[in-house]
Amino acid sequence: MLIFKSISVIIFILVSGCALSPEESGTKEEVVEPVKIAEPKEKAHTKEVKTAIDPDVMYMLMAAELAGQRGQYAIALEGYMEVAKRVKDPQFAERAAKIAMYMKDGNKTDEAVSLWLKQDNGNSTARKIAALSALRTGNKKIAAEHLTTLLKSDPAGFENTALELANVLQRDGRANFMSEVLDDVASKNPGQAGVYFVQSLLALELKNNAFAESKIRQVLSIQPDWDKALVLQAQIAVFSGDLNKAKALLKTADLKYPGNDKFKKLLAQVLIKASDYEAAVEIYQSIVLANPKDAESRIALGLVHLQLNHEEKAEEQFKHLLSEDEWKMQAAFYLGKIEEKREHLEKAMAWFDKVTDGPFVFDAAISSVSFLVKSKQYEKAEERLNLLMGKFPKQKNRLILMQVGIYGQQEKYEKSLKLLTEALVSDPEQRDLLYTRALVAERLNKNDMLEADLKKILLKNPDDAEALNALGYSLLDNAGRYSDAEKYLQHALKLQPNEAVIMDSYGWLLFKQGKLDKALSYLELAYSKQQENEIAAHLAEVLWAFGKKSEAKKIFNESFKKAPLDEYLLDFKKRILSGEE
C-alpha cells in the first residue's frame, strides 16, 4: 500500500514544535555581533548626553568591540559591563548579558541581566534570560519569580515563553526541573490555565502520560472551551494507546463545536491510525463538501482513497488540485504514483516530470528512476541518476546506493564495489555504504572485506542488529567459525527477538550444528512471520532432513511458483530435489 507522505497519522504537539525558533528566541546563545553606538536622543537629560559621549566611555566601547572582533570575549564583556554601569542605556547591559551567555558564564550573566532589568524593568527578553539563567543553575525560587513576572505581564504569551525556555532546557537535559519550577508558578497562580497547559505538554514530552492527563484536566476545569486543550487531551489518549478514548473525546468536541474543523481533522487522523479508513473517508468528504477550497483535506482524502485502493476516486481528488499553485506539485506526484501502480510507464513518467519544485521533487525523480529499473531500462535509469547526482548533492549517498542497486540487478558486482570504495574514501565510516559494500563483497567472495566492513560498523555501534546478523550469517560457510557466528547471532536475537531474518539465521546455524529440533522450531517461527524465499529454502531443507519430504516440497513449491528465479530456491532444487526427479 502507498505510504502516507503528506499527512501525519496524528498531529502531536511537541515542545520542540511549539517553542519559538532560534531566530525568534530572545534567549538564544548567539554569535557575538557588533553593537551600533547610537547618538543620544534629543529629549535625553543633559547629564546623560554628556555621559554618553564621554571620551572614557567611548574608549571603553571601542576597546570592547575590538576585543569582541578578536574573540577576546572576557575583555569585551568587562568593557561592556563597565559602560553599562556608567551609561543609562539598556543596550549595553543587553550586550554584556548576551556575551556572558555566549561564554556560559552564569555569574556574569546574572550580573548583566540584573543591571539590564534595573534600566528596563519591563523588557521581556531580559526577563527570559534571567529565568533561563536561574533554571540552568537550579535556582528554583528565582526562576519561579521571573516566570511569574512573565506570566503576569503577558498571560497570552506565557505558553510560548515557557516552551521556548523548556526547549533550551531539554537540550541541556533539565526538562524535569522546568516542570518542578512550573509547579511553584502554578501554586502561586492557580487560575492560570496556560501554566497547567505547558505542564501537560512537558509531561507528554517526558512520556509521563498520567501526569499530562491530570494537568490537562485542570486546564479544562478552568477553560472548558479551549480548543487547544481539547485537542491535547485527545492526543494524550493517542500517546497512551487508547484510541477509543481519543475518538470519543473528539466526537464529543465535534458535536459541541460543529463549525470547528480542527476536531474533525484530528478525528480523521485518529481513525487512520486505527485503520478505520472508511470512516476517515466520510469525515474528509464532509469537510471537502463544506469547504471545497480546503486543499489539505482534499489531499488527505485522496491519500485515504489510495490506501483503500480506490484509485479513480483518489485521482479525482488530486486532479482538483492541479490548478492550485501550492498543491499542484504534490498532486502531480501522487497522480504519477497512481499511474505507476497501474504500470503505465509513460503516463507515470510524465506526471513525475511535472514535479519541478517543492519537497516532492526528489521523490518524484527517484520514482522515475525506480520505475525505469523495474522495467529493466537500466541505461535510461542511469542517465537520470547521473543528472540527479549533480542536482541533489546532499542525497549523494542515497543515489550511490541506488546506482549500486541498478548494478546489482545486472550482476555488475565489480562496478558496485568500485563505486562504493570510491564513496568511502570521502566518508569512510558511513554505515550504509559500509554495509552495502559488505553485501557486495559477499557476492564476490571477498570475505575478508565483508568481515572488516561489518566489524567497522559494529565498532561504532555494537548493537547494530542488522550488521550482527549479516556478520553471523556470513560465517556459517566455515565450520571453524560457528562459535563466532553464534556470538553475533545471539546478540542480534537478544536485540530483536521477533525479527524473522535473525530467527532464520540462528535456525540455520543450529541446523549446521546438527541441532535439528531447535533449528526447526526457529525456522518454522521465522517462516510464520515472513514467507521469504531464503527462509522457505532453509525450512524446506530442515524438513527434508527430518524425512518430512512432502511438507518440504509443499513449502518449496509454494515459494517457487512466486519466484522461479530465486537463487536460494534454485539451489535447494539442484542440491536436494534433483535426485528425486
Helices and strands as residue ranges (DSSP letters): H 15-18, H 46-52, H 55-69, H 73-86, H 90-102, H 106-119, H 124-137, H 140-153, H 158-171, H 175-188, H 193-205, H 209-222, H 227-239, H 243-256, H 261-273, H 277-290, H 295-307, H 311-320, H 328-341, H 345-353, H 361-374, H 378-391, G 393-395, H 396-409, H 413-426, H 431-443, H 447-460, H 465-474, G 475-477, G 479-481, H 482-495, H 500-512, H 516-529, H 533-545, H 549-562, H 567-572, I 573-577, G 578-580
